[in-house]
Amino acid sequence: MCNDHSSDMTRRGLLGFGAAAASTAFAGGFALPGQAFADEAPAAPNDIDPDKALTRLLDGNARYVANTSTNTDFSAGRLARAGVQYPFAGLLSCADSRVAPELVFDQGPGDLFVLRVAGNFVDMNGLASIEFGVAVLGIPLLVVLGHTNCGAISATIDVIENGTELPGHLPDLVGALKPGVERALAEKPANPLEASTRENVLYNVEKLKAATPIVSEAVAEGRVKVVGAVYDIATGKVEFL
């Protein structure tokens, strides 16, 4: 992955000091083409408007809900993908086994740049991966994807309300989820799990939008959009917030 775009960077990925620095680092020490060359290069397949990328996800989810998915031949294009990738959306999703973004949005290999962690929250390692996606791969759309009946959110509510002590490193995970969950619980919602799931998504959307220097700059310039969504496990439908 690190060398995929050493000679074929998108114009979007080369804009900004932070993006250029990231691109150079990931190119294995070799100099990248100059900006003038990049401006003359043809647009990459994922060099699209963020709203068009969002429409592709909405259309794909509609096919998934209707059980009319079109991405079923996963060997198609395998050779072409061996040397380059052009994902049109980056997703920060939960690690829950029932949530598979490529299936949920009916997208094939190479279409989505997916990070998964229980509770779909932003930490430094995840942010670094997202920055790579924005600065080097030229991703125009970022989605924080929560889901119904999330065990990580439920556990966080239990810790906050009942003082439950969790084993191992689970307290660290709960600590990362507390800000959004506490914000939801402060409103005393009728359905704490549902409200906390949504608020956790929105909290991490805000966190991504403000993440300097790469993502915040791309958002400010309109090159990248960051949105939140919740996947309903029972129906398969994704609601964008």
N, C-alpha and C positions, 0 to 999 in steps of 0.2 A: 504494500500500500504506500509506503514512504516514497517510492520512486515513480509511482504511477504518473505523476504530473510534472516530472522534472523537465520535460520538453514540450508539454502541452497544457499550459496553465490557462484558466479562463481569465478574461479581463476582470471579472468581479473578484477573483481570488488574489489578483496582483495589486489591487488598490489599497492604499494606506501603508504606513510604515510597519505597523504590526503584522499585517498580512505578508509583506515582503520579507520580513525577518523570519516569520514562521516558514515561509516557502523555502528560503535558503537553507534553513536548518534541516528540513525534512528532505531536501534534495541530495543528502549524503555528501555535502561539501562542494558539489559542482555548481558553477554559476548558472543562474537561470536566464532565459531570454530577457532582453530589455523591454521596457514598457512600450517602446515604439513598435517592436516586433509583435508584442501581445495585442496591440490595437489593430494590427493588420490581420491577425489570425482569425479564422472563421469562428463563429460562436460555438461554444460547446453545447451538447444536447440539454444540459441542465441550466443553461444561461437564459432563464425565463423569469418572468415577473413573479414575485411571491404569491400574488393572488391566483395566478394560473396554476402554480404548484398546489395551492390549497384546493382548487377545483378538482385537480387530478385525484387528490386524496378523498374528497367528498364523493366523486363519481365511483372510485374504487370501493369505498365502503358500502355504497348503495348496491353495487353488484354483489358484494359479499353477503349483505343482509338478504338479498333476493335469491341467494344461492346460484348465481349466474357468473361466478368468477371466471375470468379469461386467462389468468396466469397459471397454467397447469403443466406446461412443458419447461421444466427447469434446466434442461440441457441446451435449450435454444440460446445461442449467443455466448455460450461458455468460453469458446476460444477467443472471441473478441474482448470479453471481460478480463482475460488473463493479464492484459497489459495496461488497462486503464479502467477508471470508474467515474461515473457521472451521476451520483445520487441527487435527486431533485428535492429531497426533504430529509431533515435530521430529526429523529425522534428520541426523546428521553422517556422511556417507558418503564413500567414495573416489571420485576423479574417473575411475576406470577405465571405459572405454567399455562394458564388459560388465556393469556394475552400474547398473541403472536402478530406484531404489527404488519409484517409482509402479507399475512393472510387477511387480517382485518381490513386492510386497505387494498387488497387484491393487486399487489405489486410484485414484480419479479426480482430476481437477484440483481444487485447493482442499482436498484431504484431508490432504496432507503438506506440511510446511515443511522443505525439503531444502537442506542445505549440502553442497557437494562439494569436496574437496581431496585430492590424492594422499596416501595414507597415513591419511586420516580422523583428523586430530589437531586439538586445540583450540589456536587462537591468539587474540590479542586481537580481531581483526576478526571471526572466527567466533563468538567468545563474545558480542560485541556483538549480532550477529544473533540468536543463541540467546536472549539476554536480551530482545530485542524480542519474540520469539515467546512467551516465558513471560509477560512483564509486560504486553504489549499485546494479543497475540492469544489469550492464555489457554490455551496448549498444556499438556496435563496429562502428556504422556509424551515423554521424550527418549531417542533410541537412537543409540549409536555403532555404526556398521555397518562392520565389516571384511569381507574376502573372501579366498578361497583364491587362491593364485598371484599375490599382490600384488607388482607390480614395485617399488614404493617401499620396501616392507619388505625385499625381496630385495636391493635396492641398498644399503640401510642395513647389512644383514648383511655384504655384500661390503666396504664401507668399514671396518667394525669389525674384521673378521677378516683382511682382506688389505691394508688401507691404500690402497685404490683412491681416486684423486683424480677427482672429478666436475667437469664444466664449469659455467659460468654460476652460477645461483643454486641449483643442486641441493644444494650443501653445506648451505644453510640449511634446506632441507626435511629432509635427513638428520639435521641437528642436532635438529630437532623430534621425530624418531622414535626417536632414540637411547635415551632413558630407558626406554621400554617394551621395546625390542629387547634392550638390554644386560641388563635384568632377566631376560629369558627365556634368553638365552645363558649367563648365569651358572649356570643349572641344567644345562647341557650336555645339552639335549634330543636325542632320537633324530632328530626332524624339526625343525631350527632354524627353517625358514620358517613351519611351522604353529604352533609354540610362540610365535614372535615376533609373528605376526599376532594371536593371541589375547591375548597380554600387552599389546600396544600398545592393543588395544581396552579392556582392563581398566584400564590406566593412564589413558586419557583419560576413562573413566567416572568414576574417582576424581577426576580434575582438574575435571570438570564439577560433580560433587556438592559440591566444596569451593569453587566459584567464587562469591566474594562480590561484591555483596551480594544480587543478585536470585535466582540459581539456588539457592544454598545455603539461603537463607531459605525458598524454596518447597518444597525437599526436606525441610527440617526440619519444616515444617508439614503435610507429607503431601499437598500440592497437586500436586506434580510427582514423578514417578519417573524415575530415570535408569538405563538398562540397556544392556548390551553384547550384540552379536550378530555372527556370522560367516556370510556368504553363501557357499554352495558353488556356484561357477560351473558345475560339471559337472552337478549334480543340480537346481539351482534352489532347494534347501532352505536355510532360514535357521535356524541354531542359536543360541538365546539362551543366553548364558553366566550 
